[in-house]
Amino acid sequence: LVRRRPQPPRPPARPPRCASGASTPRPSRPDALRRSLGRRVRRRRRPASEELSALRAVAMRRCCARLSVTSKNWSSVQGRILEEIRRSEFVAVDLELTGLHVKSERFIGIDRCYSAHRDGARTFLPVQVGICAARRDPTRSAPGGGSHWILSPASVYVFPRDIVGGERTFSVAAATLTFLDQNSFDFNAWVRHGLGWLRPADEEERRRGVQQRIDEVRRLKQSASAAVPPLEGAGGADAVPLDIPSGVDRVVVDAARAEIRAWLASSSRRPLEIPMENAFQRLLMHTVIAQEFPQVYSHSSRRAGERFLCVYRSQAEVYNEQLAALEREMEVIDAEVGVRSIFDEITRGSKPLVGHNCFYDFLHLYQTFYGDLPDNIQEFKSSWLQLFPQTLDTKYLAEAHELLVGLQPPATLKALCDFMAQAAAQSQGTPGGPLPVSFEVNSLPDHEYRLPWLDAADSVAEPSATRAPAEVAAAPPPGDDPDLAADASHEAGFDALMTATVLVHQIGQILGKKRLPWEQLDFGPLRRRAADEQRLALSRALPLSVNRIRLVRAQPNVVNLSGTDDADMSRHFLMSGYPPSWKKWDLMKVWSPLWVGLSYIDDTSCWVIAKNEADAANIQRIYNMIEEPQFRLSTYEEHRASQDQAGTAR
């Protein structure tokens, strides 16, 4: 401990003097206290940026807490969600996950990229599914070939329920959990009320088992109807009662005997139901009834979690009750299908499925709700197209379509949504500009979604009864910060809503440049069309975009789900074994004067990518000219052959 030396008392401060030389009056105690508190408040006040972040977090939590569908309200909104999907022209989807990659790296080759992402889909799990069903309202089309779109978003918390048997396990990434928490994800609602699901194979197995029991009961019922019925009044008072030791069980049995005798003496034709939770007591009562009341029939039943001992006057009634119970089991299976029913409805209607940077989402969707991902990507493509024959990736459209690349759109979903809406508003009405569009958000009851706030003159719109649809603009509530009111990014339903908005604006840009009206585009299922049909199928309007999905950190960076991948891997070389101290300039200097692309694997290996075939040939010539190379160079085919050989040796 350090002793502090006593300080001499300070002399009292002299009060300041006025210009006349007189002392200023000393402030009263309340005034002094108020000023002191004011100074304390100013010292403790956080910077404006921190206050804005705190307000944004509170607003986001308040907004997102009203958005997600759970098992508590699924039965009340499922019908409406499925009906909106039936009426839709396309459906946008977004998934929030517990993680992305088992190992984050750059991938060379479609097969290696698929294999790594497949492992991630088998390891991690979706926690929230967002969908947005989009349809045009022909009665509210805007002039000049425009259209009014009705967007119906929904967000569903999903959590694995141990229904079929066995415990389900999955992994989580710490960074992903932190990300979800920062974006107002409700972990309590997810675990407690997340909606479960059944894969098709599990559902079929459950239904097959119940149906076999239904068929068996029906057969027994037919056999019983042909048998001789028991004599009326047989048993009863003349039957020898079963001797039961004194105790709790005897008290229950005696009470049940009295109820059965009173029921037989009455004129009621309804079955007698005696609540009885104890399984041994129910079994004991079946024995008592068989010996003491042979003219009636007993059966154990369960409804709403409560167990009953049911007594019937005829055997046919027993079988009818068993059949009714089995039918209820079928209804339970219908409910256990859960969130998968959304995607089944999309498949039944052959609706185009839309995502943004959605290769992860599609793999997780298949792995979670339909079955284990196949070992190779060609088998996955075949299985996927049977479910969703038409898919679109708004990120690939923005970066690859010849009529959109010139706009130089941003990459992230929120930025792309803002950019496309602003571009549509600025170019509205110009020759070859985007077609006019307006929007209406059709949220579920007690749910709230608003389109991202952009500008009062923006074409993104919410409905109004007093103005034409094309003139209505989305606006935040009075007094609210527009960013706080509208930005709910990374909430799955909101991201799906933004994805649908982006696609509408993208197609509006494309149709406007091609001088085609909205009415000429058909989002319907794939079918054979007449030669003179005026409406364009989606695959014909976007021939190089349908079923092409962007790949991130991969080369090639796109996968074609409906065909072969046009990847020329002959321009890829594996450069390995060079010193760890080599930097990018050292690697580029080796291949000078050629300009090559580099894709790093680790500190001592990378992929060298030539621009064209001539440069690929020159890379091999340069390597052969080096007398003592400090690295090894392999073509992509040689690398694949060595990998296959190593796998065979293991």
Phi, psi and omega in degrees: 000141180252121178280135176271133179289136180298136180262142177292148180297140180282145176291146180297139180291138179280135180293145179295154181254151177283178180298330180281352181098350179280149179290142176287147180294140179290132181296150178293164183298315178300319179295318179296319179295320181295318179293321179297316178296322178299319178295321178296317180297319180294325179291324184275349184292135181281160176300158183298324181295321179292320179296319179296320178296319179295316178298320179296317180296317179297316180295321179294318179295320179294323181288310186291335181295343183259005193258323194277142173272136178231183179295341181289325182239011182299316183297333182275338183248350183301315182300320181291319179299314181294324179293320178294325177293319179299323183275350188283164173259330170208164182229124175268147184223149175210142179238139167257135192239164174276354178175167182246301188241143167289322176217122181274123180200173173272141186245132175248116182102138181297320183297316181292320178298314180297318181299318181292316180290329175297318177298322177294320179292330177283341184265316184260181190213144171290141176248340181210131179247124177247136176228158175213110178275128184240135178212153176270148174253101184296338181283349183234033180292143179278154178293159179079027178081012180279181181208158177251126185251137175252118183250126183242092181272157174204149179229132187235125170285133180236137180214135184291125177254135181281085185261309186287328183132145183087150183268133179268134180236151177205167182252159175228148175260133183300320180295324180291319177298319177297319178298316179297319180296320179294339179254029168067032176287133182266097183292327179295314178296325180296311183287316186283321189234013177297141184280135178273187180199166172234135171289159179303320181294319178294319179297316180297320179296317178297314182294323180296318178296317179292320181295323176298320178292324177297315180297321180294317180295320179296322178295317178296323180295319178294320178294321181291328181292335179273349181280163180284124181292153179291155180292138179295129178087005179291149180076218178075239186293332183278347183285147179281121181291147179284132182278119182238130179300155179295147180149191182297319182298320180294323178297318180294317181294317179298320178295320180292321177302316181296319179295320181293317180296318178296323180292320179294326181285342180276173178264008183292136177257000180279149178297152177268127180243121181243113178301129182204101184280329185287122183293322180294321180293324176295316178298320178296321180291326176300320178293318179297315182295319181297327182270320187263338181227066184293346181278354179239173183229145182238155181202139176273136183225157179222127178219130178055037178081002181249139182263140180229150164259115184255135180240132185236155178275342180221156180290330178299324178295325178298313180295323178297319178294320178296318178296320179296321178295321178292325176295324176294326175297322176298320178294324177296320178297320176304318180289326182288342174302325169060228188293340179296337179298333177296311182287330174298322179292323175297319179294316180300321181272001182051043180282139174299135180256127188239139175215176176236118184051057202254015180297317176301314183300317182293320178295316179294322179300314181292312183298320185283312192258348185234320180166171179297138180296139178297165183287331180235160189287333180294320176294323177296316179302315181297315180292322181295316183294335175292333179269313186226090184289342180230120178227152178224145177241113182295332177293317178294319177302314183295327186263346188235336183289134187296336180267357179244336183299323181297340178286343183053060183285156176288172187267322185286155186296311182298314180295321179294321179297313178299316183297313183294322179293319179293320178297321178295320181291321183286330183260007184297131175087351178281149178300128183076009179278178182294150176289144180291140178223154171223158187231154174222125179268118183255082184281160175290160176302138180065014175243153184224120172230138173230143178294152180304132181284125181242296183196152183297335180266004182291152180280349175292125193220156169245155188290152175212142182276352186254350181226160179293149184304321184291344183262352185277136179239144177291135181219145178285162177299152181303134177085355181265150171289127182303320181295320180293324184285328192251331189276103174237039183304148180073008160269126195302317180295322179291320177296322176295322177297316178295322179298316177297319179297317180299314182298318179300315179294321179297313180293324176300321176296315183293313180296322179297318179290332178271001180059042179245138177280162178300325185297342183275352181263130181244118178272007187295175183294162178295132179200165177284129184247149178291153183295329182264011181289131186279325185287139181267132172289156181300320180293337178273326178288327180233065189295330182258013183238330181294131178068019173250125187239135180287138174253136182260140179054044181216155175223116003291162188257021176211145177238136179260108184287342184249015180192192179280152180273126184277061183257121176265093183277001179290347180263009181251131180231137177269116178255114187225157175083010179280161183301142180296339181283349181293133176257184183299319181296322178297321180290318180294326182294331179299321187259009177298139013268012179286147175255112186242160172264147181238136175230107189286143173253307175207197185290342185236010181209149178200167174261132176257124187242118179277153181288323184211180183294324180296316178295326177297318178294322180291328177299317179293323178296317180298318180295319180291336180279342180285124185290310180232081183292144178268017181205172176247145179236128180229143172287166180297321180294320178295321179296315178297320180296320179292324177295316179296321179294320178293322177294322178293322180294325178289000000 
